[in-house]
Amino acid sequence: MENFEEIEKAKIPDEDMPEWIKSLRKGGLDDEEIDSVLKNLNLTYKKVKEPNFIEKELVEIKKYYKNKYNRILTAEEIEYFKEGIENE
């Protein structure tokens, strides 16, 4: 790993997903393992598998700010976090 100075977040384009699924199945992964991998590499796949993931993340962020800083996020801050979650 000496040649790697920085690791960028990997993403799989939507059009490549069928081949990735085939390859992972061929490699012996079950559906749960495939979901675990692909939900982190393709936003469309994650939205299909977990349609409410953005709202769930926002609930956790709001709780964190309330508990840690005793404050409620503004609508602008919530939108900022929402965009961040979608662009992970």
Beta strands, then each sheet from edge to edge (+ up, - down):
end
